[in-house]
Amino acid sequence: MGEPTQIAHYQITGKLGEGGMGAVYRATDTKPNLDVAIKVLSAAFAADPDRLARFTREAQ
């Protein structure tokens, strides 16, 4: 499977990096036409309740 090109109404424009949690992409939110960053969690990270809580805290 290759890099995503679109997630919901976000148009992916490039990969910014990858780390322990997953990958981060540069994207355009097509509804208000704003540049955003999207973090896609790895399956192992998303399946671990403690790691998912860490991600939630980071997002807040």
Gaussian input, Z-matrix of N, CA and C with variables (Angstrom, degrees):
# hf/3-21g

backbone

0 1
 N
 C     1     B1
 C     2     B2     1     A1
 N     3     B3     2     A2     1     D1
 C     4     B4     3     A3     2     D2
 C     5     B5     4     A4     3     D3
 N     6     B6     5     A5     4     D4
 C     7     B7     6     A6     5     D5
 C     8     B8     7     A7     6     D6
 N     9     B9     8     A8     7     D7
 C    10    B10     9     A9     8     D8
 C    11    B11    10    A10     9     D9
 N    12    B12    11    A11    10    D10
 C    13    B13    12    A12    11    D11
 C    14    B14    13    A13    12    D12
 N    15    B15    14    A14    13    D13
 C    16    B16    15    A15    14    D14
 C    17    B17    16    A16    15    D15
 N    18    B18    17    A17    16    D16
 C    19    B19    18    A18    17    D17
 C    20    B20    19    A19    18    D18
 N    21    B21    20    A20    19    D19
 C    22    B22    21    A21    20    D20
 C    23    B23    22    A22    21    D21
 N    24    B24    23    A23    22    D22
 C    25    B25    24    A24    23    D23
 C    26    B26    25    A25    24    D24
 N    27    B27    26    A26    25    D25
 C    28    B28    27    A27    26    D26
 C    29    B29    28    A28    27    D27
 N    30    B30    29    A29    28    D28
 C    31    B31    30    A30    29    D29
 C    32    B32    31    A31    30    D30
 N    33    B33    32    A32    31    D31
 C    34    B34    33    A33    32    D32
 C    35    B35    34    A34    33    D33
 N    36    B36    35    A35    34    D34
 C    37    B37    36    A36    35    D35
 C    38    B38    37    A37    36    D36
 N    39    B39    38    A38    37    D37
 C    40    B40    39    A39    38    D38
 C    41    B41    40    A40    39    D39
 N    42    B42    41    A41    40    D40
 C    43    B43    42    A42    41    D41
 C    44    B44    43    A43    42    D42
 N    45    B45    44    A44    43    D43
 C    46    B46    45    A45    44    D44
 C    47    B47    46    A46    45    D45
 N    48    B48    47    A47    46    D46
 C    49    B49    48    A48    47    D47
 C    50    B50    49    A49    48    D48
 N    51    B51    50    A50    49    D49
 C    52    B52    51    A51    50    D50
 C    53    B53    52    A52    51    D51
 N    54    B54    53    A53    52    D52
 C    55    B55    54    A54    53    D53
 C    56    B56    55    A55    54    D54
 N    57    B57    56    A56    55    D55
 C    58    B58    57    A57    56    D56
 C    59    B59    58    A58    57    D57
 N    60    B60    59    A59    58    D58
 C    61    B61    60    A60    59    D59
 C    62    B62    61    A61    60    D60
 N    63    B63    62    A62    61    D61
 C    64    B64    63    A63    62    D62
 C    65    B65    64    A64    63    D63
 N    66    B66    65    A65    64    D64
 C    67    B67    66    A66    65    D65
 C    68    B68    67    A67    66    D66
 N    69    B69    68    A68    67    D67
 C    70    B70    69    A69    68    D68
 C    71    B71    70    A70    69    D69
 N    72    B72    71    A71    70    D70
 C    73    B73    72    A72    71    D71
 C    74    B74    73    A73    72    D72
 N    75    B75    74    A74    73    D73
 C    76    B76    75    A75    74    D74
 C    77    B77    76    A76    75    D75
 N    78    B78    77    A77    76    D76
 C    79    B79    78    A78    77    D77
 C    80    B80    79    A79    78    D78
 N    81    B81    80    A80    79    D79
 C    82    B82    81    A81    80    D80
 C    83    B83    82    A82    81    D81
 N    84    B84    83    A83    82    D82
 C    85    B85    84    A84    83    D83
 C    86    B86    85    A85    84    D84
 N    87    B87    86    A86    85    D85
 C    88    B88    87    A87    86    D86
 C    89    B89    88    A88    87    D87
 N    90    B90    89    A89    88    D88
 C    91    B91    90    A90    89    D89
 C    92    B92    91    A91    90    D90
 N    93    B93    92    A92    91    D91
 C    94    B94    93    A93    92    D92
 C    95    B95    94    A94    93    D93
 N    96    B96    95    A95    94    D94
 C    97    B97    96    A96    95    D95
 C    98    B98    97    A97    96    D96
 N    99    B99    98    A98    97    D97
 C   100   B100    99    A99    98    D98
 C   101   B101   100   A100    99    D99
 N   102   B102   101   A101   100   D100
 C   103   B103   102   A102   101   D101
 C   104   B104   103   A103   102   D102
 N   105   B105   104   A104   103   D103
 C   106   B106   105   A105   104   D104
 C   107   B107   106   A106   105   D105
 N   108   B108   107   A107   106   D106
 C   109   B109   108   A108   107   D107
 C   110   B110   109   A109   108   D108
 N   111   B111   110   A110   109   D109
 C   112   B112   111   A111   110   D110
 C   113   B113   112   A112   111   D111
 N   114   B114   113   A113   112   D112
 C   115   B115   114   A114   113   D113
 C   116   B116   115   A115   114   D114
 N   117   B117   116   A116   115   D115
 C   118   B118   117   A117   116   D116
 C   119   B119   118   A118   117   D117
 N   120   B120   119   A119   118   D118
 C   121   B121   120   A120   119   D119
 C   122   B122   121   A121   120   D120
 N   123   B123   122   A122   121   D121
 C   124   B124   123   A123   122   D122
 C   125   B125   124   A124   123   D123
 N   126   B126   125   A125   124   D124
 C   127   B127   126   A126   125   D125
 C   128   B128   127   A127   126   D126
 N   129   B129   128   A128   127   D127
 C   130   B130   129   A129   128   D128
 C   131   B131   130   A130   129   D129
 N   132   B132   131   A131   130   D130
 C   133   B133   132   A132   131   D131
 C   134   B134   133   A133   132   D132
 N   135   B135   134   A134   133   D133
 C   136   B136   135   A135   134   D134
 C   137   B137   136   A136   135   D135
 N   138   B138   137   A137   136   D136
 C   139   B139   138   A138   137   D137
 C   140   B140   139   A139   138   D138
 N   141   B141   140   A140   139   D139
 C   142   B142   141   A141   140   D140
 C   143   B143   142   A142   141   D141
 N   144   B144   143   A143   142   D142
 C   145   B145   144   A144   143   D143
 C   146   B146   145   A145   144   D144
 N   147   B147   146   A146   145   D145
 C   148   B148   147   A147   146   D146
 C   149   B149   148   A148   147   D147
 N   150   B150   149   A149   148   D148
 C   151   B151   150   A150   149   D149
 C   152   B152   151   A151   150   D150
 N   153   B153   152   A152   151   D151
 C   154   B154   153   A153   152   D152
 C   155   B155   154   A154   153   D153
 N   156   B156   155   A155   154   D154
 C   157   B157   156   A156   155   D155
 C   158   B158   157   A157   156   D156
 N   159   B159   158   A158   157   D157
 C   160   B160   159   A159   158   D158
 C   161   B161   160   A160   159   D159
 N   162   B162   161   A161   160   D160
 C   163   B163   162   A162   161   D161
 C   164   B164   163   A163   162   D162
 N   165   B165   164   A164   163   D163
 C   166   B166   165   A165   164   D164
 C   167   B167   166   A166   165   D165
 N   168   B168   167   A167   166   D166
 C   169   B169   168   A168   167   D167
 C   170   B170   169   A169   168   D168
 N   171   B171   170   A170   169   D169
 C   172   B172   171   A171   170   D170
 C   173   B173   172   A172   171   D171
 N   174   B174   173   A173   172   D172
 C   175   B175   174   A174   173   D173
 C   176   B176   175   A175   174   D174
 N   177   B177   176   A176   175   D175
 C   178   B178   177   A177   176   D176
 C   179   B179   178   A178   177   D177

   B1=1.4470
   B2=1.5253
   B3=1.3384
   B4=1.4500
   B5=1.5178
   B6=1.3086
   B7=1.4677
   B8=1.5269
   B9=1.3295
   B10=1.4634
   B11=1.5275
   B12=1.3246
   B13=1.4614
   B14=1.5169
   B15=1.3347
   B16=1.4516
   B17=1.5208
   B18=1.3340
   B19=1.4543
   B20=1.5186
   B21=1.3448
   B22=1.4770
   B23=1.5318
   B24=1.3295
   B25=1.4739
   B26=1.5285
   B27=1.3330
   B28=1.4594
   B29=1.5364
   B30=1.3198
   B31=1.4646
   B32=1.5212
   B33=1.3256
   B34=1.4624
   B35=1.5302
   B36=1.3430
   B37=1.4623
   B38=1.5276
   B39=1.3262
   B40=1.4596
   B41=1.5124
   B42=1.3166
   B43=1.4635
   B44=1.5182
   B45=1.3287
   B46=1.4577
   B47=1.5163
   B48=1.3221
   B49=1.4573
   B50=1.5100
   B51=1.3313
   B52=1.4600
   B53=1.5177
   B54=1.3235
   B55=1.4490
   B56=1.5014
   B57=1.3322
   B58=1.4513
   B59=1.5175
   B60=1.3301
   B61=1.4628
   B62=1.5192
   B63=1.3135
   B64=1.4570
   B65=1.5138
   B66=1.3123
   B67=1.4656
   B68=1.5261
   B69=1.3358
   B70=1.4621
   B71=1.5246
   B72=1.3261
   B73=1.4563
   B74=1.5208
   B75=1.3301
   B76=1.4632
   B77=1.5254
   B78=1.3340
   B79=1.4641
   B80=1.5184
   B81=1.3215
   B82=1.4592
   B83=1.5154
   B84=1.3305
   B85=1.4615
   B86=1.5176
   B87=1.3238
   B88=1.4725
   B89=1.5200
   B90=1.3172
   B91=1.4760
   B92=1.5263
   B93=1.3565
   B94=1.4619
   B95=1.5366
   B96=1.3658
   B97=1.4623
   B98=1.5223
   B99=1.3392
   B100=1.4583
   B101=1.5218
   B102=1.3308
   B103=1.4609
   B104=1.5212
   B105=1.3369
   B106=1.4658
   B107=1.5276
   B108=1.3207
   B109=1.4624
   B110=1.5226
   B111=1.3187
   B112=1.4621
   B113=1.5219
   B114=1.3236
   B115=1.4627
   B116=1.5273
   B117=1.3181
   B118=1.4611
   B119=1.5235
   B120=1.3267
   B121=1.4691
   B122=1.5135
   B123=1.3235
   B124=1.4567
   B125=1.5312
   B126=1.3215
   B127=1.4659
   B128=1.5244
   B129=1.3307
   B130=1.4666
   B131=1.5152
   B132=1.3074
   B133=1.4624
   B134=1.5241
   B135=1.3246
   B136=1.4701
   B137=1.5253
   B138=1.3394
   B139=1.4637
   B140=1.5266
   B141=1.3245
   B142=1.4628
   B143=1.5288
   B144=1.3524
   B145=1.4631
   B146=1.5307
   B147=1.3259
   B148=1.4725
   B149=1.5228
   B150=1.3146
   B151=1.4741
   B152=1.5251
   B153=1.3350
   B154=1.4628
   B155=1.5277
   B156=1.3261
   B157=1.4707
   B158=1.5254
   B159=1.3259
   B160=1.4740
   B161=1.5222
   B162=1.3355
   B163=1.4632
   B164=1.5251
   B165=1.3102
   B166=1.4753
   B167=1.5122
   B168=1.3254
   B169=1.4704
   B170=1.5265
   B171=1.3204
   B172=1.4609
   B173=1.5349
   B174=1.3241
   B175=1.4589
   B176=1.5266
   B177=1.3277
   B178=1.4610
   B179=1.5107
   A1=108.16
   A2=117.78
   A3=122.36
   A4=111.97
   A5=114.29
   A6=120.93
   A7=109.25
   A8=118.02
   A9=119.61
   A10=110.17
   A11=116.33
   A12=120.65
   A13=111.24
   A14=116.40
   A15=120.57
   A16=109.30
   A17=115.52
   A18=122.95
   A19=105.68
   A20=116.08
   A21=121.80
   A22=108.02
   A23=118.32
   A24=120.64
   A25=112.12
   A26=116.23
   A27=121.82
   A28=109.47
   A29=117.29
   A30=122.41
   A31=108.08
   A32=117.23
   A33=121.99
   A34=108.67
   A35=115.95
   A36=120.11
   A37=112.49
   A38=118.08
   A39=119.76
   A40=111.97
   A41=115.42
   A42=121.34
   A43=108.27
   A44=116.64
   A45=121.42
   A46=112.36
   A47=116.97
   A48=119.42
   A49=111.71
   A50=114.11
   A51=120.22
   A52=108.23
   A53=116.02
   A54=120.56
   A55=111.41
   A56=115.35
   A57=121.26
   A58=114.51
   A59=117.14
   A60=120.31
   A61=112.79
   A62=117.44
   A63=121.25
   A64=110.15
   A65=116.46
   A66=122.11
   A67=110.11
   A68=115.33
   A69=121.91
   A70=107.89
   A71=115.44
   A72=122.13
   A73=110.92
   A74=115.39
   A75=121.43
   A76=105.64
   A77=115.72
   A78=119.54
   A79=109.90
   A80=114.72
   A81=121.49
   A82=107.80
   A83=115.76
   A84=121.57
   A85=104.94
   A86=117.56
   A87=121.27
   A88=114.02
   A89=118.09
   A90=118.81
   A91=110.79
   A92=120.33
   A93=118.24
   A94=112.17
   A95=117.39
   A96=122.93
   A97=111.98
   A98=116.32
   A99=122.69
   A100=110.68
   A101=116.63
   A102=120.44
   A103=108.87
   A104=115.93
   A105=122.25
   A106=108.81
   A107=116.03
   A108=122.30
   A109=107.08
   A110=116.09
   A111=122.01
   A112=108.58
   A113=116.26
   A114=120.56
   A115=107.70
   A116=116.02
   A117=122.88
   A118=106.88
   A119=115.73
   A120=120.64
   A121=111.75
   A122=115.85
   A123=120.42
   A124=108.51
   A125=116.65
   A126=120.99
   A127=111.33
   A128=117.73
   A129=121.24
   A130=111.20
   A131=116.91
   A132=121.27
   A133=110.44
   A134=116.63
   A135=121.14
   A136=112.44
   A137=117.54
   A138=121.20
   A139=113.09
   A140=117.97
   A141=122.33
   A142=109.33
   A143=119.03
   A144=121.54
   A145=114.15
   A146=117.75
   A147=119.97
   A148=111.33
   A149=116.28
   A150=119.75
   A151=111.46
   A152=116.22
   A153=119.91
   A154=110.30
   A155=117.93
   A156=121.68
   A157=110.00
   A158=117.47
   A159=121.62
   A160=111.05
   A161=115.82
   A162=120.30
   A163=111.12
   A164=116.63
   A165=121.09
   A166=110.69
   A167=117.04
   A168=120.35
   A169=110.66
   A170=116.75
   A171=120.32
   A172=111.00
   A173=116.93
   A174=121.21
   A175=112.11
   A176=116.73
   A177=120.06
   A178=109.97
   D1=134.35
   D2=-178.45
   D3=-89.15
   D4=-171.67
   D5=179.03
   D6=-67.43
   D7=144.04
   D8=177.75
   D9=-69.91
   D10=150.69
   D11=176.08
   D12=-109.76
   D13=-21.38
   D14=178.15
   D15=-153.91
   D16=138.92
   D17=173.95
   D18=-130.32
   D19=115.67
   D20=-174.97
   D21=52.20
   D22=-125.43
   D23=-179.11
   D24=-98.25
   D25=19.94
   D26=177.61
   D27=-101.77
   D28=122.38
   D29=177.04
   D30=-92.12
   D31=115.89
   D32=-177.86
   D33=-74.62
   D34=129.42
   D35=-178.73
   D36=-112.88
   D37=-12.19
   D38=177.21
   D39=173.07
   D40=163.07
   D41=177.84
   D42=-94.97
   D43=129.70
   D44=179.21
   D45=-91.88
   D46=-33.09
   D47=-179.22
   D48=173.39
   D49=177.75
   D50=-179.86
   D51=-147.73
   D52=140.62
   D53=-179.29
   D54=-146.12
   D55=-157.49
   D56=-176.73
   D57=-63.57
   D58=-33.83
   D59=-178.69
   D60=-80.44
   D61=-33.62
   D62=-176.13
   D63=158.58
   D64=-150.00
   D65=-176.97
   D66=-112.94
   D67=150.14
   D68=177.98
   D69=-118.64
   D70=130.52
   D71=-178.17
   D72=-119.72
   D73=146.24
   D74=168.79
   D75=-85.74
   D76=137.56
   D77=-177.98
   D78=-148.41
   D79=167.21
   D80=173.12
   D81=-114.37
   D82=124.62
   D83=172.89
   D84=-77.06
   D85=109.10
   D86=-171.88
   D87=-73.65
   D88=-15.55
   D89=-179.87
   D90=-74.43
   D91=-54.77
   D92=174.96
   D93=-96.88
   D94=2.30
   D95=-179.72
   D96=58.72
   D97=54.75
   D98=179.05
   D99=-118.38
   D100=146.25
   D101=172.99
   D102=-76.97
   D103=136.84
   D104=-178.99
   D105=-140.07
   D106=168.47
   D107=170.43
   D108=-115.87
   D109=138.36
   D110=-179.81
   D111=-121.98
   D112=127.89
   D113=176.26
   D114=-102.98
   D115=124.96
   D116=177.88
   D117=-106.91
   D118=115.15
   D119=-177.08
   D120=-73.65
   D121=145.55
   D122=173.42
   D123=-68.76
   D124=155.86
   D125=-178.93
   D126=-60.14
   D127=-41.33
   D128=-179.98
   D129=-63.79
   D130=-39.73
   D131=179.97
   D132=-67.81
   D133=-44.45
   D134=-177.75
   D135=-67.10
   D136=-25.56
   D137=-178.52
   D138=-84.49
   D139=-8.95
   D140=-177.07
   D141=-100.96
   D142=112.94
   D143=-176.46
   D144=-57.16
   D145=-37.66
   D146=179.26
   D147=-67.53
   D148=-43.41
   D149=178.33
   D150=-66.60
   D151=-38.66
   D152=178.50
   D153=-64.61
   D154=-37.87
   D155=176.36
   D156=-63.74
   D157=-39.25
   D158=176.33
   D159=-60.24
   D160=-44.77
   D161=177.97
   D162=-61.49
   D163=-43.46
   D164=179.27
   D165=-60.42
   D166=-44.18
   D167=177.88
   D168=-62.23
   D169=-42.64
   D170=179.20
   D171=-61.93
   D172=-41.05
   D173=-179.04
   D174=-65.72
   D175=-31.23
   D176=-179.21
   D177=-76.50

